[in-house]
Every structure is written in structure tokens, then in C-alpha cells.
Amino acid sequence: AAADWKDLLELLSDDGYLRYSDNVPLDEDGVLRWLESDAHVKLTTPDQPLYLGIQLQDGGKLIGTINLSFTDPQRLQVTFSIGLHGQFQRQGFAGEALVALLAFCFEGLKLHRVAGWCDSRNTAACRLLDKGGLRCEGEFVKNRWIHGEWTNSVWYAALDEEYLGAGAKASEPS
């Protein structure tokens, strides 16, 4: 939201948020321009990623983002990324966001496939995606140029039947 511009400016200049990303820090004008252009983007906007904010329940401070993009013409598959301000990493916020995102995608939108990737050096992100129930599908070697070096991307995914089947099994009595 436009009112989040100060939190977004802080987030988009944080080394922890940018470390494994090809995003570059934005200044105040860049953040305000992005918020203005992004205000019209909806989940149904063709060829545009949807950015969702991750906020603290207590006070509503913006601490991260989720990026969601459809990858097929039928709009049944998405890729996502989750980024958090370094100050809020390793506190369970990304896990909570991932659980909500998967529920939204599979239960709310009835999607077929959800995929996400992370830099292979980001072991915390790899663990998050693994613990979140996504399957590691492979590693692309030196496929991204990040901050002056080639880096590897590890891809994870889940299908609707895997997610819904795991949920059904988890809720069954032992």
C-alpha cells in the first residue's frame, strides 16, 4: 500500500533482503514510482508479477514481500519468491508466509503447481522450502548473475495432489 513506502524503502535497501537477489536498492523516488505503478496490478493482470506485503500482526510494519507470477497461459501454475528484511529472518515469519501462500494457491486459487527457487548459497531458504513440503526438482548451475558473480538456483515445487494429499494425511488420526 502507498502508506507502506517508508517500510518498503527500508526493506529495499536492506543487505539481508538483497543479498541473494538481483534486485538493486531503490531510493525514495524509486519506491514511490514502483508503488504507483504496482497499485494497478491484480492477480489477473497478464504478464505482471503480483507483490504481496508481509506485515507484522502487531503494528502492521512491512517486513518482507512475496512475489507471485503465473507461468502458463491457463493460469494454473505459479512461481514465487519470499524475501524478508534481515532483521526479521530466522524468526518463523518466512515459514508462516509460505504456509499461507501454499494454502492460498492450492486451496483458494485451486492451482495445479506452485514452484519457488532460491540461491543455492542461501541454506536457510533451501531448508524453508524443503520443510514447507516442496520437492527439490533440481539445481541450475551458474544461471544467475548476482552482484558480480554467477550463482546457482535451486528449484522446488509442489503439485496440488501432493499438497492436498499431505494435508489430508496430516489431519487423519494416528
C-alpha positions in Angstrom: 0.0 0.0 0.0 1.1 3.6 -0.6 1.3 4.1 3.2 4.0 1.4 3.4 6.5 3.5 1.4 8.9 4.1 4.4 8.9 0.4 5.4 9.4 -0.6 1.7 12.3 1.9 1.3 13.9 0.3 4.4 13.3 -3.2 3.1 14.6 -2.4 -0.4 17.8 -1.0 0.9 18.5 -3.9 3.4 21.5 -6.1 2.7 19.8 -9.1 4.2 16.9 -8.7 1.8 19.1 -8.0 -1.3 21.9 -10.5 -0.6 20.7 -13.4 -2.8 18.6 -11.3 -5.1 19.3 -9.5 -8.3 17.2 -6.6 -7.0 19.0 -3.3 -6.5 18.4 -0.8 -3.7 15.8 1.8 -4.5 15.8 5.4 -3.3 12.7 7.2 -2.1 11.6 8.3 -5.7 12.1 4.7 -7.0 10.0 3.2 -4.2 7.2 5.8 -4.8 7.3 5.2 -8.6 7.1 1.4 -8.0 4.2 1.7 -5.6 2.3 3.9 -8.0 2.8 1.5 -11.0 2.2 -1.6 -8.8 -1.1 -0.2 -7.4 -2.9 -1.2 -10.6 -1.6 -4.8 -10.7 -4.0 -7.5 -9.7 -3.7 -11.3 -9.6 -5.4 -11.3 -13.0 -3.1 -8.7 -14.7 -1.4 -10.5 -17.6 2.4 -10.8 -17.6 2.8 -8.9 -14.3 4.1 -10.3 -11.1 1.9 -9.7 -8.1 3.7 -8.4 -5.0 2.2 -9.1 -1.6 3.5 -7.5 1.6 4.4 -9.5 4.7 3.5 -7.4 7.7 3.8 -7.8 11.4 0.4 -8.5 13.1 1.4 -6.2 15.8 1.5 -2.7 14.3 1.4 -3.7 10.6 5.1 -2.9 9.8 6.0 -4.2 6.4 8.9 -6.7 6.8 9.0 -8.6 3.6 7.4 -9.4 0.2 6.1 -12.3 -1.7 6.3 -12.2 -5.5 3.8 -14.4 -7.3 3.9 -14.9 -11.1 1.8 -17.1 -13.4 3.9 -19.3 -15.7 1.3 -20.7 -18.1 -1.5 -19.4 -20.3 -4.1 -21.4 -18.4 -3.0 -19.7 -15.2 -2.8 -22.9 -13.3 0.9 -22.7 -12.3 2.9 -20.0 -10.5 6.4 -19.3 -9.3 7.0 -17.4 -6.1 9.7 -15.9 -4.0 9.7 -14.7 -0.5 12.0 -12.0 0.8 12.4 -10.7 4.4 14.3 -7.8 5.9 17.4 -9.2 7.5 16.3 -8.1 11.0 13.2 -10.4 10.7 14.9 -13.5 9.2 15.1 -16.8 11.1 12.2 -16.0 13.3 9.5 -18.1 11.6 8.0 -15.2 9.5 9.0 -16.8 6.2 7.6 -20.2 7.2 4.3 -18.6 8.2 4.2 -16.7 4.9 5.0 -19.9 3.0 2.2 -21.9 4.7 -0.3 -19.1 3.9 0.9 -18.8 0.3 0.5 -22.5 -0.3 -3.0 -22.5 1.2 -3.9 -19.5 -0.9 -2.5 -21.1 -4.1 -3.8 -24.6 -3.7 -7.0 -24.2 -1.6 -8.1 -20.7 -2.6 -7.0 -20.5 -6.3 -7.1 -24.3 -7.0 -3.8 -24.1 -8.8 -2.1 -27.2 -10.2 1.6 -26.4 -9.5 3.5 -24.0 -7.3 7.2 -23.5 -7.7 9.9 -21.4 -6.0 13.6 -21.1 -6.2 16.4 -19.8 -4.1 20.1 -19.1 -4.4 22.0 -22.4 -3.5 24.2 -20.4 -1.0 21.0 -19.5 0.9 20.8 -22.7 3.0 18.1 -21.2 5.2 15.8 -20.7 2.2 16.5 -24.2 0.9 15.5 -25.6 4.3 12.4 -23.4 4.4 11.2 -24.7 1.0 12.0 -28.3 2.0 10.3 -28.1 5.4 7.4 -26.4 3.7 6.7 -29.6 1.8 8.1 -28.6 -1.6 10.1 -31.1 -3.5 13.6 -30.2 -4.8 13.5 -30.5 -8.5 17.0 -29.5 -9.4 19.8 -27.0 -9.4 20.7 -24.8 -12.3 24.5 -24.2 -12.2 25.7 -20.6 -12.6 22.4 -19.4 -14.2 22.0 -16.1 -12.4 24.4 -13.1 -12.4 24.1 -11.7 -8.8 26.2 -8.9 -7.5 29.1 -9.5 -9.9 29.2 -13.3 -9.8 27.5 -16.3 -11.3 25.3 -18.2 -8.8 23.3 -21.4 -8.8 19.5 -21.6 -8.4 17.8 -24.5 -6.6 14.2 -25.1 -7.7 11.4 -26.5 -5.6 7.8 -27.3 -6.4 4.6 -28.9 -5.2 1.6 -30.2 -7.1 -1.9 -29.9 -5.9 -2.3 -33.6 -5.3 0.9 -33.6 -3.2 -0.2 -30.6 -1.2 -3.8 -31.7 -0.7 -2.8 -35.3 -0.1 -0.3 -34.3 2.6 -2.9 -32.1 4.3 -5.4 -35.0 4.3 -2.8 -37.4 5.8 -1.7 -34.9 8.4 -5.3 -34.4 9.6 -6.0 -38.1 9.8 -6.0 -39.6 13.3 -3.0 -41.8 14.2 
